[in-house]
């Protein structure tokens, strides 16, 4: 059946009028008068009815799914995101219209409080590097506050944002958060598609969360559906260690009271003047020491005396006075140190004792044991110990 345009409908009505006129003339010639009219709108109604029962348009509608999602800490304050994308058929057949759009947007959330923001994203610039894309996929935008992310669609310069059916492959990139860009080391990959009629619409965020996204891909209409680690856990701040300068002055000791370095025993326990005001203390950013244990070491090279490893004070006339050091922690023996030490002794720095501005402190009381050898003479002896702090990475 043909369905004429409005102009053709009018011509069809005129043709019917001509046929009716001929029929009436023939009747009139026989001596009869019949007035027959077929209103044009009745024919138009038939045409419209015919148009309404034509076969429906049939097409195929696609969306893009993600799989094998992961995010991992690769060191140097960088995180690598990996996922596979595939354009798949959502529906097909009668009444289905083709895609109006089908694309992805990679977004990096800003830090909000101790977590991430689900509405604010870093875009100037987007803090990612080394973006790799499958064949047939390209970056299609310059990120802005309106679209604060990197839009991925088929290559081209037009306004159509779509993926050719069958587009698939792996996407990888590295997130580079810094103090300046205030980026949380996570990603939201926004996936959206809709048909030309506005139906069949799908949209949502695939969230990549450190320690949580390790293979499965979960889409949500809003924020993450998994626990978001606090920023101090995934990006610990610098501990900013500050060590007090301690000056340990020993009471006068008779050389005759000192044991020889070869004698059995623990040595002569020296008395340290004003000891209560001369503890060795370290303070630090509390959130910065939650991820690692630390060792307190001494950079001085010890001297081997018999079976002992000892530090050495220098005195007059090449005199030498030998000693070792024990630091007794104020929070228990598990945090004590012994020097010289053959291996580092790692401890967890105290999480309490807040001294303000997010900093905490640990202190140790010194114990010094003295030894002599044949070179030891009476007189003033001195030494300087240089302490270093080492994380157990």
C-alpha positions in Angstrom: 0.0 0.0 0.0 1.3 3.5 -0.9 1.0 6.3 1.6 0.9 9.7 -0.2 2.2 12.9 1.3 -0.4 15.6 2.2 -0.2 17.1 -1.3 -0.8 13.8 -2.9 -3.8 13.2 -0.7 -5.5 16.3 -2.1 -5.0 15.1 -5.6 -6.5 11.8 -4.7 -9.7 13.5 -3.5 -9.9 15.5 -6.7 -9.7 12.3 -8.7 -12.6 10.8 -6.8 -14.7 13.9 -7.4 -14.2 13.5 -11.1 -15.3 9.9 -11.0 -18.4 10.8 -9.1 -19.3 13.6 -11.5 -19.2 11.1 -14.5 -21.4 8.7 -12.6 -24.0 11.3 -11.8 -24.1 12.5 -15.5 -24.8 9.0 -16.6 -27.7 8.6 -14.2 -29.1 12.0 -15.1 -29.2 11.0 -18.8 -31.5 8.1 -17.9 -33.9 10.5 -16.3 -33.0 9.9 -12.8 -31.2 12.3 -10.4 -29.0 10.9 -7.6 -26.8 13.1 -5.5 -24.0 11.0 -4.2 -21.0 12.5 -2.2 -18.0 10.7 -0.7 -16.4 13.1 1.7 -12.7 13.5 1.1 -11.9 13.2 4.8 -13.2 9.6 4.8 -10.5 8.7 2.3 -8.0 10.5 4.3 -9.0 8.5 7.3 -8.4 5.4 5.4 -4.9 6.6 4.4 -4.0 7.5 8.0 -5.3 4.1 9.2 -3.1 2.4 6.6 -0.1 4.4 7.8 -0.6 3.4 11.5 -0.4 -0.3 10.7 2.9 -0.3 8.8 5.6 -2.6 10.1 7.6 -1.1 13.1 11.3 -0.1 12.7 13.7 -2.8 13.8 17.3 -2.1 14.9 19.9 -2.9 17.5 20.9 -1.0 20.6 24.3 -1.3 22.3 25.9 -0.5 25.6 29.5 -0.8 26.9 30.4 -3.1 29.8 33.5 -3.3 31.9 35.2 -6.4 33.2 38.5 -7.4 35.0 38.6 -4.1 36.9 41.6 -3.5 39.2 43.7 -0.7 40.8 47.1 -1.3 42.4 49.8 0.7 44.2 52.9 0.6 41.9 55.0 2.7 44.3 56.3 6.3 44.1 52.8 7.5 45.0 51.3 6.1 41.8 48.3 3.8 41.2 47.7 1.7 38.0 44.1 1.2 36.8 43.3 -1.7 34.4 40.0 -2.8 32.9 38.6 -4.5 29.8 35.8 -2.8 27.8 33.3 -4.4 25.4 30.5 -3.0 23.4 27.6 -5.5 23.7 24.1 -5.7 22.3 21.5 -4.6 24.9 18.4 -5.2 22.7 17.4 -5.8 19.2 14.3 -6.3 17.1 10.9 -4.6 16.4 10.5 -1.2 18.1 14.3 -0.9 18.9 16.1 2.2 17.8 19.9 2.5 17.3 22.2 4.4 19.6 22.2 8.1 20.1 25.3 7.7 22.2 27.5 5.1 23.9 30.7 6.3 25.5 32.9 6.3 28.7 34.3 9.1 30.8 37.4 8.5 33.1 37.2 10.7 36.2 39.6 11.1 39.2 37.8 12.2 42.5 39.1 14.9 44.7 39.9 14.4 48.4 37.0 15.3 50.6 37.8 15.1 54.4 39.6 11.9 54.9 37.9 10.1 51.9 37.0 10.9 48.4 34.3 13.1 46.8 31.6 11.6 44.7 30.7 14.9 43.1 34.0 16.8 42.7 36.6 15.6 40.2 40.1 16.9 39.3 40.2 18.1 35.7 42.8 20.9 35.3 44.6 18.7 34.4 43.1 15.2 34.9 46.0 13.6 37.0 46.6 10.5 34.9 49.5 9.4 32.6 50.4 6.6 30.2 46.8 6.1 29.0 46.6 3.1 26.6 43.4 2.4 24.5 42.1 -0.4 22.3 41.9 0.0 18.6 38.8 2.1 17.6 38.8 4.1 20.8 40.0 7.7 21.2 40.0 10.7 23.6 37.2 13.0 22.3 37.3 16.0 24.6 39.3 18.6 26.4 38.3 18.2 30.1 36.5 21.1 31.7 34.4 21.9 34.8 31.4 20.7 32.8 32.9 17.4 31.8 35.7 16.9 34.4 37.1 13.8 32.9 38.5 12.2 29.8 35.8 11.1 27.3 36.4 8.0 25.3 34.4 7.2 22.1 35.1 6.3 18.5 37.7 8.3 16.7 36.4 11.4 14.8 35.8 15.1 15.0 32.0 15.2 15.0 29.6 15.5 17.9 28.5 11.9 17.9 30.0 10.0 20.9 29.6 6.4 20.2 31.5 3.0 19.9 31.3 0.9 16.8 29.6 -2.4 17.6 32.2 -5.0 18.5 34.7 -2.5 20.0 36.6 -4.2 22.8 40.0 -4.3 24.4 42.0 -3.2 27.5 42.3 0.3 28.9 45.2 1.1 31.3 46.4 4.4 32.9 48.3 5.6 36.0 46.9 8.0 38.6 49.4 10.6 39.8 47.9 12.3 42.9 49.9 15.1 44.5 49.5 17.5 47.4 48.9 20.2 44.8 46.1 18.5 42.7 44.3 17.2 45.8 43.4 14.0 44.0 42.4 10.8 45.8 44.1 7.7 44.2 40.9 6.3 42.8 38.9 6.4 39.6 35.3 6.5 38.5 34.7 5.4 34.9 31.3 6.7 33.9 29.5 4.6 31.3 26.4 5.9 29.5 24.3 4.9 26.5 20.9 5.7 25.1 18.9 5.0 21.9 17.9 7.7 19.4 14.4 7.8 20.8 15.7 8.4 24.3 14.8 4.9 25.6 16.9 2.0 26.6 19.1 4.4 28.6 21.8 3.0 30.9 24.3 5.0 32.9 26.5 4.7 36.1 30.0 4.7 37.6 32.4 1.9 37.8 34.5 2.7 40.9 38.2 1.8 41.2 39.0 1.9 45.0 42.5 1.0 46.4 42.6 -2.4 48.3 38.9 -3.0 47.3 38.7 -3.2 43.4 40.8 -6.3 42.7 39.1 -8.0 39.8 35.4 -7.5 39.8 33.6 -4.5 38.3 30.6 -3.0 40.1 28.5 -0.3 38.6 26.5 2.1 40.8 24.3 5.1 40.0 26.2 7.2 42.5 29.1 6.6 44.9 31.2 3.5 45.6 29.4 0.5 47.1 32.6 -0.7 48.9 34.5 0.8 51.8 36.7 3.7 50.9 40.0 3.6 52.9 40.9 6.9 54.5 43.4 9.0 52.6 46.0 8.6 55.4 45.9 4.9 54.8 46.5 4.9 51.1 48.6 8.0 51.0 50.3 8.4 54.4 51.7 11.8 54.9 55.4 12.3 55.6 56.2 11.5 59.3 58.3 14.6 59.6 60.4 13.2 62.4 61.9 15.6 64.9 64.4 14.4 67.4 65.3 16.2 70.6 69.0 17.0 71.2 70.0 15.3 74.4 73.2 16.1 76.3 74.2 13.3 78.7 76.7 14.4 81.3 78.0 11.5 83.5 79.0 11.8 87.1 82.7 11.6 87.8 83.8 8.0 88.0 87.0 6.5 89.4 88.9 4.7 86.7 89.7 2.0 89.1 86.0 1.2 89.4 85.6 0.4 85.7 85.8 -3.2 84.5 88.1 -4.2 81.7 86.5 -4.8 78.3 87.6 -8.4 78.6 86.0 -9.0 82.0 82.7 -10.8 82.3 79.6 -8.7 83.3 77.5 -5.9 82.0 79.9 -3.1 82.7 79.8 -0.1 85.1 76.3 1.6 85.1 77.0 5.3 84.9 74.9 7.9 86.7 73.6 10.5 84.3 73.0 14.0 85.6 69.5 15.6 85.4 68.3 12.5 83.7 64.6 13.4 83.9 65.2 16.4 81.6 67.5 14.6 79.2 65.4 11.8 77.7 65.8 11.2 74.0 62.4 12.0 72.3 61.1 11.7 68.8 57.9 13.4 67.6 56.2 12.8 64.3 53.0 13.3 62.3 50.8 10.6 63.7 49.0 9.6 60.5 52.4 9.3 58.8 53.6 6.3 60.8 50.6 4.1 60.7 51.7 2.1 57.6 55.2 1.2 58.6 57.3 0.1 61.6 60.5 2.0 62.2 64.0 1.3 63.5 66.1 3.8 65.5 69.7 3.3 64.5 73.1 4.9 65.3 75.3 5.8 62.4 78.6 5.7 64.4 80.9 2.8 63.7 81.4 0.7 66.8 84.7 -0.7 68.0 85.3 -4.5 68.6 86.8 -5.1 72.0 87.3 -8.8 72.7 83.8 -10.3 72.4 82.1 -7.0 72.7 81.0 -4.3 70.2 81.3 -0.9 71.9 81.3 2.8 71.2 84.3 4.8 72.2 84.8 8.2 73.9 88.1 10.0 73.3 90.0 11.5 76.2 93.4 13.2 76.9 96.7 11.6 75.8 94.9 9.2 73.4 92.9 7.8 76.3 89.8 5.8 75.3 86.7 5.0 77.3 84.3 2.4 76.0 80.5 2.1 76.4 77.3 0.8 75.2 73.8 2.3 75.4 70.4 1.1 76.2 67.3 3.2 75.6 64.4 2.2 77.8 61.0 3.2 76.3 58.4 4.9 78.4 55.7 2.6 76.9 57.3 -0.9 77.6 60.2 -3.1 76.9 59.0 -4.1 73.4 60.1 -0.6 72.3 63.5 -0.6 74.0 66.7 -0.2 71.9 70.2 -1.6 72.5 73.3 0.0 70.9 75.5 -1.0 69.2 73.1 -3.3 67.4 74.0 -6.0 64.9 70.5 -5.8 63.2 67.8 -3.1 63.1 65.1 -3.5 65.8 61.8 -2.3 64.2 59.1 -1.1 66.4 55.6 0.5 65.9 55.8 4.1 67.0 53.3 5.1 69.7 49.8 6.1 68.4 48.8 8.0 71.5 50.4 10.8 73.4 49.1 13.5 71.1 51.2 16.7 71.5 49.0 18.8 69.1 48.8 19.5 65.4 48.3 15.8 64.6 51.7 14.9 66.1 52.6 12.3 68.6 55.8 11.6 70.6 57.9 8.7 72.0 60.7 9.1 74.6 63.5 6.9 75.9 65.6 7.1 79.0 69.3 6.3 78.5 71.4 3.7 80.3 75.1 3.8 79.7 77.6 1.1 80.8 81.3 1.9 80.9 84.4 -0.2 80.2 88.1 0.5 80.1 91.2 -1.0 78.6 95.0 -0.4 79.1 94.8 3.0 77.3 92.1 4.5 79.6 93.4 7.4 81.7 91.8 9.9 84.1 90.3 13.0 82.4 87.4 14.3 80.4 86.1 11.9 77.7 83.5 12.8 75.1 81.6 11.3 72.1 78.7 12.2 69.9 76.1 9.7 68.8 74.2 10.3 65.5 70.7 8.7 65.5 68.8 7.8 62.3 65.3 6.5 61.7 64.6 3.9 59.1 61.2 2.6 57.9 60.7 -1.1 57.4 59.3 -0.8 53.9 
